[in-house]
Amino acid sequence: MGRVDDRVAVVTGAALGIGRACAALLAAEGAHVALTDVLSKEGKEAARKIRDDGGEAQFWPLDVSVEEDVRDTFAEIHDHYESLDILVNNAGISGVNLPTHEIEASDWDRVIDVNVNGVFYCTKHAIPYMKEAGRGSIINLSSIYGIVSAPDIPPYHASKGAVRLMTKTDALLYAEDRIRVNSIHPGFIWTPLVEKHLEKMGDVAEGREEVAALHPLGHMGDPDDIAYGILYLASDESKFVTGAELVIDGGYTAR
């Protein structure tokens, strides 16, 4: 207990999957957690569960692809908690699974709006509060597909590669402000996003077995596997870590 006591953490895409697990773990370790998501019902339920378990959490509806909403929501969160110490840029979508020459520009733009612009907007509007506090930790969710690629979902892969490099740039820009910026690169984690991706591909059970076999450890990860990595990067245990890539992928990228 207490690895992030009394720190204020904003988690985007916190209603389900990795974001929800991350929010719950940060709260269990003492953080005041602002959950944000476009899924209000699920987000409110996630925040209520944290409070029922003895933690501090509130939910704010937020579409990270709309800068004005990010600005206003972060201001409300800062006013409510009087600080903003940790930002977990988790919100993301997979987008269409088509070869590049068949993708409509609007479908490409939607993935970039959420996965790349969302990280930009949230970082942009969190940094001034972190500068004011004299410290901060930003954790960006990239992917194994920010490191390697595969012959599918081109917009998603492009977006996660962008997040990887954005992380390093911001780590260098804000190091003197004691703001650390790191990226996490999950392998396949059993979340609603991955389940929906497998649904598009065909049989979910068969797809899950095939995807699990891609990992040398022989299984997919759980949201908590990533949440513990986020907790480490949010805490002072990682005080000498910035601009780094924390790969949690069951050995996928070691091949």
NUMAR-247411 format. One record per residue (C-alpha): chain; x, y, z. Coordinates in Angstrom, 1 decimal. Example, Ala and Ser with C-alpha at 12.3 -4.5 7.8 and 13.67 -1.06 7.14 Angstrom:
> A|12.3|-4.5|7.8
> A|13.7|-1.1|7.1
//
This chain:
> A|0.0|0.0|0.0
> A|0.9|3.6|-0.5
> A|3.2|3.6|-3.5
> A|1.5|6.7|-4.9
> A|-0.1|8.1|-1.7
> A|-2.0|11.4|-2.2
> A|-1.1|11.9|-5.8
> A|-3.7|12.8|-8.3
> A|-3.8|10.5|-11.4
> A|-5.8|11.1|-14.6
> A|-6.5|7.9|-16.5
> A|-8.0|8.2|-20.0
> A|-10.0|5.3|-21.4
> A|-10.6|4.2|-17.8
> A|-14.0|2.6|-18.1
> A|-12.8|-0.9|-19.3
> A|-9.8|-3.1|-19.8
> A|-6.3|-1.8|-19.0
> A|-7.6|1.7|-18.0
> A|-10.0|0.3|-15.5
> A|-7.4|-2.0|-14.0
> A|-4.9|0.8|-13.8
> A|-7.3|3.2|-12.1
> A|-8.2|0.6|-9.5
> A|-4.6|-0.3|-8.7
> A|-3.5|3.3|-8.5
> A|-6.4|4.0|-6.1
> A|-5.5|1.0|-4.0
> A|-2.0|2.3|-3.7
> A|-3.2|5.7|-2.4
> A|-3.8|7.9|-5.5
> A|-6.8|10.1|-6.0
> A|-8.0|8.9|-9.4
> A|-9.8|10.8|-12.1
> A|-11.3|8.3|-14.5
> A|-12.2|9.6|-18.0
> A|-13.9|7.9|-20.9
> A|-16.5|8.3|-23.6
> A|-18.4|5.4|-21.9
> A|-20.1|7.2|-19.1
> A|-22.1|4.3|-17.6
> A|-19.1|2.0|-17.4
> A|-16.9|4.8|-16.2
> A|-19.2|5.8|-13.4
> A|-19.5|2.2|-12.4
> A|-15.7|1.8|-12.3
> A|-15.3|4.9|-10.1
> A|-18.1|3.7|-7.8
> A|-16.4|0.3|-7.4
> A|-13.1|2.0|-6.4
> A|-14.9|4.1|-3.8
> A|-16.7|1.0|-2.5
> A|-13.3|-0.7|-2.1
> A|-12.1|2.3|0.0
> A|-10.3|4.3|-2.6
> A|-10.9|7.8|-3.9
> A|-12.1|8.2|-7.5
> A|-14.4|10.3|-9.6
> A|-15.5|10.0|-13.2
> A|-15.5|12.7|-15.9
> A|-16.9|12.0|-19.4
> A|-14.2|12.9|-22.0
> A|-13.5|12.4|-25.7
> A|-9.7|12.9|-25.9
> A|-9.9|13.8|-29.6
> A|-11.6|17.1|-28.7
> A|-9.0|19.5|-27.4
> A|-11.5|22.0|-25.8
> A|-13.0|19.1|-23.8
> A|-9.6|17.9|-22.7
> A|-8.7|21.5|-21.6
> A|-11.9|22.0|-19.7
> A|-12.0|18.6|-18.1
> A|-8.4|18.8|-16.9
> A|-9.1|22.2|-15.4
> A|-12.1|20.7|-13.6
> A|-10.0|17.8|-12.3
> A|-7.3|20.2|-11.1
> A|-9.9|22.4|-9.4
> A|-11.4|19.4|-7.7
> A|-8.2|17.7|-6.4
> A|-6.0|20.8|-6.4
> A|-3.2|19.0|-8.2
> A|-2.4|16.7|-11.2
> A|0.6|14.5|-10.7
> A|0.1|11.4|-12.9
> A|-1.3|11.1|-16.4
> A|-2.0|7.8|-18.0
> A|-2.7|8.2|-21.7
> A|-4.5|4.9|-22.2
> A|-7.6|5.8|-24.5
> A|-7.3|4.2|-27.9
> A|-9.2|2.5|-30.7
> A|-8.1|-0.1|-33.2
> A|-9.8|1.2|-36.3
> A|-10.5|-0.5|-39.6
> A|-8.7|-3.7|-40.6
> A|-8.1|-3.1|-44.3
> A|-5.0|-2.9|-46.4
> A|-3.6|0.7|-46.8
> A|-4.9|1.2|-50.3
> A|-8.5|0.4|-49.2
> A|-8.7|2.7|-46.2
> A|-10.8|5.8|-46.4
> A|-9.1|9.0|-45.2
> A|-11.9|9.5|-42.6
> A|-11.2|6.1|-41.1
> A|-7.5|6.8|-40.9
> A|-8.1|10.3|-39.4
> A|-10.4|8.9|-36.7
> A|-7.6|6.5|-35.3
> A|-5.1|9.3|-35.4
> A|-7.5|11.7|-33.7
> A|-7.9|9.4|-30.7
> A|-4.6|7.6|-30.5
> A|-2.2|10.4|-31.4
> A|-4.0|13.7|-31.1
> A|-5.6|12.5|-27.8
> A|-2.1|11.8|-26.3
> A|-1.0|15.3|-27.6
> A|-4.0|17.1|-26.2
> A|-3.9|15.4|-22.8
> A|-0.1|15.9|-22.4
> A|-0.4|19.5|-23.5
> A|-3.0|20.4|-20.9
> A|-1.5|18.3|-18.1
> A|2.0|19.7|-18.4
> A|1.3|23.2|-17.0
> A|-0.2|21.7|-13.8
> A|2.8|19.3|-13.4
> A|5.1|22.3|-13.9
> A|3.2|24.1|-11.2
> A|3.6|21.0|-8.9
> A|7.3|20.7|-9.7
> A|7.0|17.0|-10.7
> A|5.0|14.6|-12.8
> A|4.8|11.2|-14.5
> A|3.2|10.7|-17.9
> A|2.7|7.1|-19.0
> A|1.7|6.6|-22.7
> A|0.2|3.4|-23.8
> A|1.9|2.4|-27.1
> A|2.0|-1.2|-28.1
> A|4.2|-4.0|-29.4
> A|3.1|-2.5|-32.7
> A|4.9|0.7|-31.8
> A|8.1|-1.4|-32.0
> A|7.4|-4.1|-34.7
> A|4.5|-4.4|-37.2
> A|2.2|-6.9|-38.8
> A|0.2|-7.0|-42.0
> A|-3.1|-5.6|-40.6
> A|-4.7|-2.5|-39.1
> A|-2.3|0.1|-40.6
> A|-3.7|3.2|-38.9
> A|-3.3|1.5|-35.5
> A|0.3|0.6|-36.1
> A|1.1|4.1|-37.4
> A|-0.5|5.7|-34.3
> A|1.4|3.5|-31.8
> A|4.7|4.2|-33.6
> A|3.9|7.9|-33.2
> A|3.2|7.6|-29.5
> A|6.5|5.8|-29.0
> A|8.4|8.8|-30.5
> A|6.2|11.5|-28.9
> A|7.1|9.9|-25.6
> A|10.8|10.3|-26.1
> A|10.5|13.9|-27.3
> A|8.5|14.9|-24.3
> A|10.8|13.1|-22.0
> A|13.7|15.3|-23.2
> A|11.6|18.5|-23.3
> A|10.4|18.2|-19.7
> A|13.2|16.4|-17.9
> A|14.4|19.7|-16.3
> A|10.9|20.2|-14.9
> A|11.1|16.8|-13.1
> A|8.4|15.5|-15.4
> A|9.1|12.0|-16.5
> A|7.5|10.5|-19.7
> A|7.6|6.8|-20.5
> A|5.8|4.4|-22.8
> A|4.4|1.0|-22.2
> A|4.2|-1.6|-25.0
> A|1.7|-4.3|-24.2
> A|1.4|-7.6|-26.1
> A|-2.1|-8.9|-26.7
> A|-4.0|-8.3|-23.5
> A|-7.5|-9.8|-23.0
> A|-9.6|-6.6|-23.1
> A|-12.8|-5.6|-24.9
> A|-10.7|-3.9|-27.6
> A|-8.8|-7.1|-28.4
> A|-12.1|-9.2|-28.2
> A|-13.7|-6.9|-30.8
> A|-10.7|-7.1|-33.0
> A|-10.9|-10.9|-32.9
> A|-14.7|-10.7|-33.6
> A|-13.9|-8.9|-36.8
> A|-11.5|-11.6|-37.8
> A|-13.9|-14.5|-37.3
> A|-14.2|-17.0|-34.5
> A|-13.2|-15.4|-31.2
> A|-12.3|-18.6|-29.3
> A|-10.2|-19.9|-32.2
> A|-8.6|-16.4|-32.7
> A|-7.8|-16.2|-29.0
> A|-5.9|-19.5|-29.1
> A|-4.0|-18.4|-32.2
> A|-3.0|-15.0|-30.7
> A|-2.0|-16.7|-27.4
> A|0.4|-18.9|-29.4
> A|2.2|-15.8|-30.8
> A|3.6|-15.2|-27.3
> A|6.5|-17.4|-26.1
> A|4.9|-17.7|-22.7
> A|2.0|-19.3|-24.4
> A|-0.9|-17.1|-23.2
> A|-2.3|-13.6|-23.5
> A|-1.9|-11.1|-20.8
> A|-4.4|-9.7|-18.3
> A|-5.1|-6.0|-17.7
> A|-3.4|-6.2|-14.3
> A|-0.1|-7.2|-16.0
> A|-0.1|-3.8|-17.6
> A|-1.5|-2.0|-14.5
> A|1.5|-3.0|-12.4
> A|3.8|-1.6|-15.0
> A|1.9|1.7|-15.0
> A|2.1|1.8|-11.2
> A|5.8|1.4|-11.3
> A|6.3|4.2|-13.7
> A|3.9|6.4|-11.7
> A|5.7|5.9|-8.5
> A|9.0|7.2|-7.2
> A|10.5|3.7|-7.7
> A|11.1|4.8|-11.3
> A|12.5|8.2|-10.4
> A|15.5|7.6|-12.7
> A|13.4|6.4|-15.6
> A|12.3|8.6|-18.5
> A|12.1|8.3|-22.2
> A|12.0|4.5|-21.7
> A|10.0|1.7|-23.3
> A|8.5|-0.8|-20.8
> A|7.6|-3.8|-22.9
> A|5.1|-6.2|-21.3
> A|4.4|-8.7|-24.0
> A|5.0|-12.3|-22.9
> A|8.1|-12.4|-25.1
> A|6.4|-11.4|-28.4
> A|9.0|-8.9|-29.5
> A|11.9|-11.1|-28.4
> A|11.6|-13.3|-31.4
//
